[in-house]
């Protein structure tokens, strides 16, 4: 079968470990990769478009595995002074109370535009129930995680009914082939075990991923193990802590494991504070982790255990979190920041986290993250400085060489 489009560039990164020089990506009529090869194959027959990007590198479309697009517009650099994570969260909650559904939708639109314009073709987007209908037309692919929370077990059933209604409303609405619905119980410090169990069953029945924030701060661990500290004050102030709530007395990951939440379709966001037992449980369950390097630095957390997670064989994806704790939604900015920050992580591991592992974490393994036959032809094109060599190309890109020139989805140029 002849291709519909052929994209050529001086370099093609088909996989973080595989760099081709003077190569092409051939794309089928239905927008999937037919083949990648070293030498351009010129198709003279009508209907085959050849796009030559010249001195550039074609990468798989980048994956932002954890972000809150709905916080894009108002919160960029809005909350910069705070005394603790819970103080920051209270300020965020206060700001959000004045928002309308249209405020959320317009923020999602702006966040999606920024993500796509910076080479991201797939995002894991945490939603408070207002963002599914925000986008149409050209956009990054989205896994929309509908968030739910509540420490009172009695709220689990009505909470899941709201999630069910959001799924049903989406099924009955306009078809959105670039969006997938998923579910996100917020965090162990804000969500009952009963709600977690119901959310996990719901995700399994709908064959969709589940994500949750976990082990994000040291104070979260303290609260979960002893019931004391700033998180108790935070939840009490919000009226969200039931009188009969008792601290589980264990690490949140161990608690999630005992509930049966961990597994191949579970994505654990942040995981900034993990002990050896928690890492072993994540590895055994084959769960994925998403690390948000610049947000991590924004809150001044201790060194992230990404090296230990990778050494344990755990897929670690990358995310930007939101503009409430980051300067951009660009995954190019994110991977370059991580490269400068952590010299114990190789360029291949960083690029894998932003492509292959991100796609796996969001349920797109075998369809996105690489430029291999049968995969969606989602790509980012970076122009390169003249004379750049292949020997240290990945390092040089992560050091700052190369500017985003185009974003391609299903083989079609979206931005250029």
N, C-alpha and C positions, 0 to 999 in steps of 0.2 A: 504494500500500500504506500503510495507516494505521500510525502508530508504536505501539509497545508502551508506551513511557515518554517523557514530555517533561520535560526539565529546564530551568527558567527561572532567570535571575539578572539582576541589574542590568547586569553586564558578562559577556561571553563572549570569551575570547581564543582564537579559532579557530586562529591561527598567530601566532608572535611579532610579525609585522608587521600583523596584522589584529585589531582590537579592536572588538567590537560592543557597543552599549548597549541595554538593555532587550531582551534576546535570549533565544532558546531553542535547545536542542539536542534534536532529535527522534531517538529511538533505536528501531531495529527489533526484531522478535521475537528475532533471533539476536544481539543485542547490538552492532550496528554503527550508526554515525551515518547517519541518513537525510538530514538537512539541518540547517543552522544558519540562523537568520533573525532579522531585527530585531524583528518583531512576533510575539507569541505567537499561534499558531493553536490554538484551543480545539477539541478533539475531544470531542464529546458522547457518541459511541457507547461502549458498554460495552467494558471491557478496556483502555482507555487511561488510564494513571496520569500525573497531572501533579504534579511536584514543584517547588515554588516556593522557591528559596533566598533570596529577598529581596535585601537589600543585601550582595551577595557577588559574587565573580568566579569563573567556571568556567574552569579552565586544562586543557590536555591533561595527562594523567598524566605525572609527571616520570620521567626516565630516569637511573639511576645506572649508567654504562657500565663502571665498574671498581670492584669491591669484593671483599673476602674475608669473606664472611659467617661462615665457620667460625672466624674469629678474634674473634668478638664478645664472648663471655662472659668469658673469663679475662683478655683482654689490655687491656681498657679502662683506660687510665692505669696500666698495670702496669710498662711499660718507659719511664721518663721521663728517666733519666740514662744517657747513653752517650757514648762518646768519638768515634764515627764511625758511618757507616751500617753498615759491616761488624760493628762491635761490637754495634750494635742487632740485626742479623740473627743473630749468634751467640746472643744472649740469647733471641731468639724461637725459634730452633731448639732450644735447651736446654729451654725451657718445653714445647714441643710434643712432645718425646720421651716425656713421661709421659702423654700423652693416649690415650684409648681411642676407638674409632669412635663410641661413644655420646656422648662429650664433644664430638666434632665435630658430630654431628647436632643435639644440643641447642643448640649455639652457632649453627648455621645457622638453627634455628627462631627463636631470639631475634633474630638479625640481620634475618631476613625480617619479623618482627613490627614491629621498629623502623622498617624501611624503609617498609613499607606504611602504618604509622601516621603517617608524615611526608609522605605524598603521592606516594611513588614507586610506580609500577605496573610498571616493567620494570627488571631489574638484570642486569648482566654479572658473574656470580659465579665467582671463581676457586676451584677445588676440588682437594683433594689425593686425591680418590677416595672420600670418605665422605659427600658431601652430596646426591647425587641423590635418595635415598629419604627425606631428612629431612622433606620438606614434603608436605602434602596439604591439600585444602580451600582456604579463602580464603588467598591469598598473592599477592605480586607475581609477574608473569611473570618467568621466569628463563632466561637463557642460561647454562648450566652449563659453564664451560670446564674440562675435565679437564687438570690440569697435568702436564707431563712434563719431565724434565731429565736431564743427564748429559753430561760433556765427552768421555767415551770413545766413539768412534764404534761400537765393538763392542757397546755397550749399546743402540743405536738400535732394533734389531729386537725384543729382549725388551720394551723400553719401550713400543713401539707395540702389541705384543701385549696389554699390560695395558690400554691405552686401548681397543683393539678389544673386549676382554672387558667393559669398563665399558659401552660402547655396546650390546653384545649383551645384557647383563644388563638394561639399561634397556628395550630393545625387548621382552624377554620378561616384563617385570614389569607392575605396575599402570600403566594409562594415566595420564599426567600431561600434560593438554593445555596447561598453562601453562608447561611446561618444554621447552627445546630443548637438546640436547647439542652441545658444541663442543670445541675442543682448544686448549691453551695451552702451547707450548714456553716454558719459563720466561724465559730471557734469554740474550743472546749470550755473556755471561761464564760461564754455567753449562750451556750446551747445545751439543752438537756440530753442525756443519753437516749431517752425515748425519741426525741426529735431526730437525733443522729441515726438511730436504727431505721426509723420510717423513711428518712431521706435516702439512706443506702439502699433499702428495698425498692424505693421508687426509681432510683437511678438504674438498678439492675433490671427492673421490669421494663424500663424504657431504653435499655442498652445505651446508656449515655454516661459520660464521666461524672465524677463527684470531686469537688475540691473543697478544702477547708484551710483556714489560717491556723497554724499551730506552732507553739514554741517560739513565738515572735519576740518576746521579751523575757528577761530574767525574772521580773516581777510577776509575770504570768505564771511561771513555774512555781514561784513562792506561794502565790494565791492558791494554785491547784493542789499543792502539797500540804499547805497549812491552813488555808482559808483566811490568811491575814495579808496586810499590806495595802498598797495603793489600789489594787484591783477591787478589793472589798469596798473601799471607800467610793470608788468610781461607780460600781454597780448599785451600791446602796443609794447614792445620790440620784441615780437614774430611776430608782424604784424597780430595779430589774433583778434583785437578789431575793429569792423566796426565803421566808423565815426558816423553813426546814432544810435549806440547802446545807450540805456537808461536804467539805473538801475530800476528794477521792484519796488523797494521800499518796499519789503516785505521779509519775511523769505523764503529761498529756498524751504522748504517743503510745505509752503502755495502756492507757485508758481507752484510746481509740482502737487499739489492737484487741483488747478484751471485748469491746463492743462488736467486733467483726467489721469495722469500717475500712481497715486497710486492705489493699488488693491491687490488682493490675489496672483497674480503672480509677484508682484513687490518686489524686494529685494534692500533695501537702505543700501549702504555701509558706514560705519563709524558712521554718526549721532553723532558726538562728542559734538555738541553745539545745543541743542534743548530747545525751550521754551515750556510752557504748551500747547499753541495752536498747535505747531508742533506735540507734543506727542498725543494730542487728534485726530488730523487728521490722523496720522499713525494708531492709534487704530481703528478709525471708518472705515478706508479703508481696514483693515485686512492685511496691508503690513507687511513684515518681515524686520528686521534690522540685520545687521552683524557687530559685534564689533571685532576689532583686537587689543587685549590688549597690546602686546609687541610693535607693531608699534605705537600705541597710546602713550606709554611711551617714545619711541624713539624720538618723536617730542615734548615731554614735554607738551602735552595737559592737560587741566583741567580734573578733575574727570569725567569719562564717566557716562552718565545718565542711565546706564543699570538697576539700581534698580527701577527707575521711570518707565522705559519701561516695565519691567516685572510686576510691580504692576498694570500697565494699561492693562495687558493682551496681550502685543505685543510679538510675538515669536522673541527671540534674538538668533541668531546663532553666531558662532565664526569663525574667519579666521586668517591667519598668515600675510596677505598682502604679500609683497615680501621680498627677501633677501636684497633688497636695504634699508630696514628699519627694519630688524629683524635678529636674529642670527641663526634661523633654520626654517624649514618648518614643524616641528614636532608639531602636535596637542597635544601630551602628554606634551611637554614643555609648550605649550600655556595654557592648563588648569591648570597646576601646578603653572604657573606664576600668573594666575588670582586668584587662591585660596589663594596664599600668599598675593596678593595685596588687595583683597576686602573681608573683613570678613562679609559684609552685603549680600553676595551671598552664598546660601547653596551649599553643594556638589552636591545635586540632580539637582539644577538649572544649575550648571556648566556642569555637565555631559549631561544634557538635551540639553544645547546649542551646545554641541559638537557632538550630535547624532540626536535626534528627531527634534529639531528646524532647524538644518542644512539641514537635508533631506527634511523637509517641504519647506524651503527657496529655495531649488534648484529643486523643482518639483517632489520629490520622496516620498512624504507623502504616507504612507500605503505600501511602498515597501522597504524602508531603514530606519535606525535609531533605530530600535528595533529588538529583536530576537523573533518574533511572527510568528505563522503559516501563510504561504503564502509570507512572506518577503524574499528577497534575503538573502542567508546565508553568509553575509559579516561580518567577525569577527576579533578582535585583541585578542591575547592571551598574558597575562602578567604572568611571573613566580613570585611567592610570597615568602617572607621569611618564614622559618619554624615556625609553631606555631601561625601564625597570626590569629586573631579572626574576626568574622563577625561584631561585635558590632560597630566598628569604621572603617570598612574596606574601605569605600569610602573616608573618610577623610585621612586615611593612604596612600592610593594610590595617592591622590592629594598632599600629603605632600612629596611624593617621593618613597614610598614603591612599589616594583614591577618593573621588567624590561621586555620590549617587547621581546617576544620569537618567535611569529609567526603571520603572517597575512594570513587570509583565505578569499577567494572570491568565491561565489557560492558553498560554502562547500569545496572548494579545497585549499590545502595549497599552497600559493604563495611564501612566504618567511619564513624561519625557521632557 
